[in-house]
Amino acid sequence: MVGLAKLWPLIQVRANTQILNTKFLIMTTIETNSPAVVLNVSNLAKRVTSPEGPLVLLSDINLTIHAGETVAVVGASGSGKSTLLGILAGLDVPSEGEVEVDGTNLFNLDEDGRAVLRAEKVGFVFQSFQLLSNFTALENVMLPLELAGRTDAQARATQVLSQVGLAHRLLHYPKQLSGGEQQRVAVARAFAPSPKVLFADEPTGNLDHRTGLKIIDLLFELNADSGTTLILVTHDNSLAARCQRQLELIEGRLQVGKLA
Amino acid sequence: MMSSTIGLAWRMLRRDWRAGEMRVLAIALVIAVAAVTSVNVFTDRIEQGLEQQANALLGADLVIDSASPISDAYAGEGLSQGLDIVHSRAFPSMVMTEDDSQLVALKAVSDGYPLRGVLRITEQLFAPDHETTDVPTPGTVWADPRLLIELNLNVGDRLMVGALTLPIAAVLTSEPSRASGNLFALAPRLLIHLDDLEATQLIQPASRLKYQLYLAGDEATVTKFRPELENKLQPGERLLGIEDGRPEVRKAMERAQRFLSLAALVSVVLAGVAVAMAAQRFVSRHLDHCAVMRCIGATQPMISKLYTSQLLVLGLVASAVGVLLGYASQAVLVSVLGDLIGASLPAPSFKPALWGELTGLITLLGFALPPLIRLKNVPALRVLRRDLDGASMSAWLVYAVGIIALAVVVFLQIGDVKLSALALGGTALTFVVLALFAYGLVSVIRAMGHKKMGIAWRFGLAGIARRPAVSVVQVVGFGLGIMALLLLGLVRADLLGQWQERVPVDAPNRFLINIQPQQVDAMKAFLVQRGVTGVDLHPMIRARLIAHNGEVVEAQAYDNDRAQRLANREFNISWAANLQKDNELAQGEWWQGDDALNSLLSVEVGIAQSLGWHLGDTVSYRVAGQEFTGRIYNLRRVNWDSFQANFFVIGTPALLEKYPATYITSFYLPDAQSLVLNELVREFPNITVIDVATMMNQVRMIIERVTLAVEYVFGFTLLAGLMVMYAAVHASLDERIRETAVLRTLGARRKQLLQGLITEFVSLGLLAGTVAATAATLIAYILSTHVFELPFELNMSIWVIGVICGALGIGVAGTLSIRHILGRPPLQSLRG
């Protein structure tokens, strides 16, 4: 008994050490397997001059998004959602701050450099679909692939259009498609180049509720299949709730939702 | 990556073409290139024909040409160098049958003519002809088919040529140095052997004769001999080489080419306007496309390459179509003008095709590239903020670049800086004046908008008033083509007709030349006996200008064509004691009393101006180897429309009557007495009778043909004007679709909207026709009163034709181009 009592502190230390070691192992494993940062925003601000004086659209935005995440940016109309989206995608330049997409500082590149980056890593879905009216569904989806110089543009576009359920509408023009079908073409176009990040600006804004749900299902489905990070701008709280994170913009400042 | 960009550009072009985006642009270009190419192909064929037949056109390698007998020394030297030699004499003369007489261009040639090229003859009128190396044997003639037709003769019949009566041995169908065409051949050819000439007794002292010595041989000898010959030429002699073959044709074709080119270039101007308008619309419809492309990864250089490549491909293809159309349509020009110069024309070369492509590309890139290239500036952010543009370009800048491109095209086509500048300036001024006029009319329409009228009228006129700038462009674009055609029609019909009608009924209609001094009294008596009274016979001397105020005259020193011609050729001068009835003094006085004994000259005002002569100047001439100098005593105006025999330069009898002269006169002979001429020619076989009416008809025919050719080319201008209208309509298409959708939603019926459209376009057409008719009338007035000095008569049919053409043209074309929007469901349009 005395021997066991004398040994107990040793056993405790050893056990604690093992526990510590195990914890360390777990933490190391967690750190090794944690998704890469695909979007990193620091101290972002956007100011413009208006007739009434300087106007702050965004202020003090800091944000990190990992690969594969689904993030919703919500906020009232005029809160700066689209402005934020534009800057994150490299379509606009901030007044202050930095944005890194997949490790590349966007604003160290010139306009054409950002265009090249978008071709390689970024996809878009817009509220107004933004399909080219003179192009068929297939040609619209082929366009980003052709711009990137891919020789398999037609095959890849056909595959993706089939994935979104439009295999029978390849040669139809946008005016021959319903709103939901047009948005599906837009989704196919966005996913076809296998981007790292997909930005969607009010993707269901021009659609009825039922069609909108189908589009959202499609987005999340493709997100799950391809591992593309999804960043949605929406005023639809139910849609936002489906995302892993919700970021709320209030008067140009970011409030984090469930997780920081 | 480059090849994939071009591949993508090609695919985008196909897609845009399917959507109808590029059609107006392409068609406008096709029209412009077709217009320019058809003119260039026509003139290319003429030039090639002249080049290919260069030697044949001259009939030799070298020709010495003179109005005086040519020294035998030339022939002797030529022969000693191993060259072949042929002599000829040529002059206008009368020939006769039992019942009739005819003016001919008589040519007497020695054996061996021509030394280059061939004669073609046939043994029966209208039978197939064949080449021959012979000339008419002494004692026979070969006659132009036209002569045989005029005199109702055939091979074997006999002709009186001066004192000889000669059988017609063959029909001469083709001769080098003379086309069988009508343009430069006033009289049909009669060919005889040189040995027969003296026996005809047609050659008299001071007769107007052309002496020619033809030389030909191997190239090296000719090249060596030519400068030696040139150094030995006497005043009045000229040496012609193969480049001088058919100078009258070359000069005429140069003028025709310039004139037709100017007409074609108006099409290019209008096509440029249509291209600019279509390009602006293309840009506005591609702003979103470019923003999306920038968003999904297109860089600015890529966008530039995509659109530039599309333009280049479109330009090449559209220009190629225009070139093909031009090659096909030049056949019309050949059919209108070709037989004036005679001979079949060779197939065209590829040069016009290259020029056509270049014209098309320069026009397209000049007017379309500046706005299109700015698409690269469309920001990607436009996908989120549609108020962002980045690509707009001031319309003035677009047109400024286009005008520079146009200036390049004009200069390349015309090849003369001064004329190009005049053409551009004149076109710009015409546009501005027409545009101001059109704007005035459109403003009237706007003011009418407040008046009570039916709904269709209100819709229609409101359509014009709402888009005043576009309306003005449409009116001017189409109106310009109508104006050109109306003006040409006016010139062809009214002005020419007035010119002929202005000649008094009893104005002289016959000229007699080559009357010998010893025949003067007999001629007067002859005419008086046949009821032709009051006839004045005027002496005429052939004299060469040699000095002015003591300085030798050099033709090249004069800067205008007319002065150079006058300095180069011989003058027909006369002497007179009294001022002719149809002349009036402009400066100075007529010589009286003792003045008439001095060496004085009277000069026509126009020629004095051309040559820079003034009262008191001295002028020296050479006549038959002798020289004289006279002082300019007065300047006079001549009424050339009197058709009396008149002279640029008249001297005092004391100065000139000692020189050998022939006499000339003109008189009126009623048609009923035309047989008098046969008697006259029989009695005076050396005299030449010129029928003025025939000459005027010949001139009229040539002017009519040339005007017709120019009208044909202006037809392209009309088509280009239509394209301006289409481009303008399409520029406003989106706006019209929305307007129509809203109106339909508010209850407008399709029929009402269609009536509104028809009203709008018919009204535009009426405006265009009014502008065109007004402008054509004004220009015709200026031409009549200030250029041709004819009384002006207002022709109301111009207005009727102009207004109807405009109303129909734009009314039909405009309505058809846009009618389809009425069938579109309104919701579809409103949803965008």
Interface residues (C-beta under 8 A of the other chain):
Chain A: S82 L85 G86 A89 G90 L91 D92 E111 D112 R114 A115 V116 R118 A119 E120 G123 F124 F126 Q130 L132 S133 N134 F135 E139 L143 P144 E146 L147 A148 G149 K175 R189 P193 D201
Chain B: M1 S4 G7 L8 R11 R15 D16 R18 A19 E21 D288 H289 A291 V292 M293 R294 C295 I296 G297 A298 T299 Q300 P301 M302 P379 A380 L381 V383 L384 R385 Q828
